[in-house]
Amino acid sequence: MTPDQIKARILTALPDAEVRITDTTGGGDHFSATIVSAAFADRGLVDRHRLVYAALGEALRGSNAPIHALALTTETPEEYRKNTDGNRRSP
């Protein structure tokens, strides 16, 4: 699965999101994702991650899943602005 395919699935579920996906090992199965969406407002970390996992569905499930590891950063736009230090790239 490519970073663009992962991004597309997330955007289908969270159309307002800004999404950055990085293949962390170059092998196409370990990724990190930064997702900024208003849909995360008033949701805890676990619920935010569940939204992303639901968007990716079977790509995360089972021993033959194309995504073996996914590190998530999930923030609202307000949190992202607050946490941006000038050196951080936009998702």
Residue frames as qw, qx, qy, qz and C-alpha x, y, z in Angstrom:
[[0.000, 0.891, 0.453, 0.000, 0.00, 0.00, 0.00],
 [0.441, 0.383, -0.009, 0.812, 1.35, 3.42, -0.89],
 [0.136, -0.297, -0.403, 0.855, 1.27, 6.58, 1.20],
 [0.275, 0.020, -0.278, -0.920, -1.10, 8.10, -1.38],
 [0.509, -0.276, -0.748, -0.323, -3.51, 5.16, -1.01],
 [0.377, -0.379, -0.674, 0.510, -3.48, 5.51, 2.76],
 [0.002, 0.202, 0.112, -0.973, -4.06, 9.25, 2.49],
 [0.365, -0.126, -0.527, -0.757, -6.98, 8.72, 0.10],
 [0.489, -0.385, -0.782, -0.026, -8.69, 6.32, 2.50],
 [0.275, -0.380, -0.500, 0.728, -8.28, 8.71, 5.40],
 [0.107, 0.128, -0.119, -0.979, -9.61, 11.62, 3.34],
 [0.388, -0.295, -0.719, -0.496, -12.67, 9.58, 2.38],
 [0.486, -0.519, -0.674, 0.200, -13.53, 9.22, 6.07],
 [0.309, -0.712, -0.216, 0.592, -12.28, 12.66, 7.18],
 [0.526, 0.655, 0.340, 0.422, -12.72, 14.95, 4.14],
 [0.065, -0.987, 0.025, -0.146, -11.66, 18.09, 6.01],
 [0.789, -0.504, 0.169, 0.308, -8.37, 16.56, 7.13],
 [0.309, 0.814, -0.492, -0.013, -4.84, 17.59, 6.30],
 [0.964, -0.179, 0.196, 0.022, -2.85, 14.37, 6.05],
 [0.252, 0.741, -0.621, -0.041, 0.86, 13.59, 5.79],
 [0.983, -0.117, 0.136, -0.043, 1.93, 9.96, 5.42],
 [0.109, 0.752, -0.649, -0.047, 5.55, 8.81, 5.60],
 [0.959, 0.066, -0.275, 0.023, 6.88, 5.36, 4.74],
 [0.435, -0.836, 0.329, -0.071, 9.23, 5.07, 7.70],
 [0.697, -0.355, 0.584, 0.217, 11.28, 2.09, 6.50],
 [0.242, 0.523, -0.562, -0.593, 10.99, 2.26, 2.73],
 [0.118, -0.033, 0.987, 0.102, 9.44, -1.21, 2.68],
 [0.394, -0.177, -0.477, -0.766, 5.85, -0.12, 2.12],
 [0.593, -0.417, -0.678, -0.119, 4.43, -1.59, 5.32],
 [0.453, -0.496, -0.429, 0.604, 5.58, 0.72, 8.17],
 [0.133, 0.651, 0.282, 0.692, 4.15, 4.23, 8.16],
 [0.161, -0.393, -0.472, 0.773, 3.71, 7.33, 10.26],
 [0.036, 0.647, 0.559, 0.517, 0.74, 9.63, 9.77],
 [0.061, -0.254, -0.343, 0.902, 0.03, 13.15, 10.90],
 [0.056, -0.556, -0.712, -0.426, -3.65, 13.95, 10.59],
 [0.015, 0.172, 0.312, -0.934, -5.20, 17.30, 11.43],
 [0.215, -0.413, -0.712, -0.525, -9.01, 17.38, 11.46],
 [0.366, -0.307, 0.201, -0.855, -11.83, 19.22, 13.19],
 [0.807, -0.193, -0.449, -0.331, -13.47, 15.79, 13.57],
 [0.608, 0.014, -0.650, 0.456, -11.04, 15.12, 16.43],
 [0.174, -0.429, 0.255, -0.849, -12.50, 17.91, 18.58],
 [0.653, -0.325, 0.310, -0.610, -13.90, 16.69, 21.90],
 [0.971, 0.054, -0.218, -0.079, -12.52, 13.18, 21.30],
 [0.608, -0.650, 0.443, 0.107, -9.84, 11.44, 23.28],
 [0.014, 0.590, -0.734, -0.338, -6.74, 9.91, 21.75],
 [0.370, 0.041, 0.928, 0.028, -8.21, 6.40, 21.55],
 [0.498, 0.649, 0.506, -0.276, -11.36, 7.63, 19.77],
 [0.260, 0.805, -0.311, -0.433, -9.27, 9.65, 17.33],
 [0.101, -0.400, 0.875, 0.253, -7.18, 6.61, 16.49],
 [0.468, 0.291, 0.823, -0.137, -10.30, 4.48, 16.10],
 [0.480, 0.760, 0.130, -0.418, -11.58, 6.92, 13.46],
 [0.198, 0.686, -0.616, -0.333, -8.36, 6.47, 11.50],
 [0.270, -0.158, 0.949, 0.029, -8.31, 2.68, 11.97],
 [0.552, 0.488, 0.606, -0.299, -11.91, 2.49, 10.73],
 [0.426, 0.781, -0.173, -0.422, -10.95, 4.46, 7.63],
 [0.135, 0.571, -0.782, -0.209, -8.16, 2.00, 6.86],
 [0.901, 0.011, 0.024, -0.432, -10.23, -1.09, 7.65],
 [0.994, 0.018, 0.084, 0.062, -8.77, -4.37, 6.41],
 [0.535, 0.698, -0.327, 0.346, -5.45, -2.74, 5.52],
 [0.153, -0.635, 0.576, -0.491, -4.58, -2.99, 9.23],
 [0.806, -0.245, 0.356, -0.405, -6.11, -6.36, 10.10],
 [0.988, 0.110, 0.102, -0.021, -4.59, -9.80, 10.00],
 [0.673, -0.432, 0.405, 0.443, -1.15, -11.21, 9.39],
 [0.538, 0.281, 0.522, 0.600, -1.30, -10.44, 5.65],
 [0.073, 0.934, 0.293, -0.194, -2.42, -6.83, 6.09],
 [0.601, 0.597, 0.027, 0.530, -0.51, -4.38, 3.87],
 [0.074, -0.780, 0.283, -0.553, 0.07, -2.03, 6.81],
 [0.720, -0.112, -0.611, 0.311, 2.15, -3.72, 9.49],
 [0.403, -0.449, -0.399, 0.691, 2.81, -0.64, 11.67],
 [0.082, 0.726, 0.315, 0.606, 1.24, 2.82, 11.82],
 [0.340, -0.317, -0.409, 0.785, 2.37, 5.59, 14.15],
 [0.021, 0.762, 0.518, 0.389, -0.33, 8.27, 14.48],
 [0.138, -0.213, -0.282, 0.925, -0.34, 11.92, 15.42],
 [0.046, -0.637, -0.679, -0.363, -3.92, 13.19, 15.50],
 [0.172, -0.307, -0.304, 0.885, -4.70, 16.83, 16.25],
 [0.233, 0.843, 0.472, -0.114, -7.44, 19.37, 15.78],
 [0.449, 0.688, 0.078, 0.564, -6.50, 22.45, 13.73],
 [0.309, -0.895, 0.110, -0.301, -6.28, 24.45, 16.96],
 [0.828, -0.469, 0.254, 0.173, -3.97, 21.91, 18.58],
 [0.785, 0.305, 0.195, 0.502, -1.80, 21.82, 15.48],
 [0.194, 0.840, -0.007, 0.507, -1.45, 25.61, 15.43],
 [0.542, -0.801, 0.185, -0.173, -0.67, 25.68, 19.14],
 [0.863, -0.316, 0.324, 0.225, 1.93, 22.91, 18.82],
 [0.704, 0.584, 0.088, 0.395, 3.57, 24.28, 15.69],
 [0.541, -0.670, 0.032, 0.508, 6.92, 25.79, 16.54],
 [0.234, 0.863, -0.241, -0.378, 7.77, 27.27, 13.16],
 [0.052, -0.495, 0.826, 0.266, 9.97, 24.33, 12.19],
 [0.489, 0.167, 0.847, -0.125, 7.22, 21.77, 11.77],
 [0.092, 0.014, -0.652, -0.753, 5.92, 21.15, 8.29],
 [0.645, 0.098, 0.129, -0.747, 2.23, 21.28, 7.51],
 [0.634, 0.010, 0.769, -0.075, 0.68, 17.81, 7.12]]
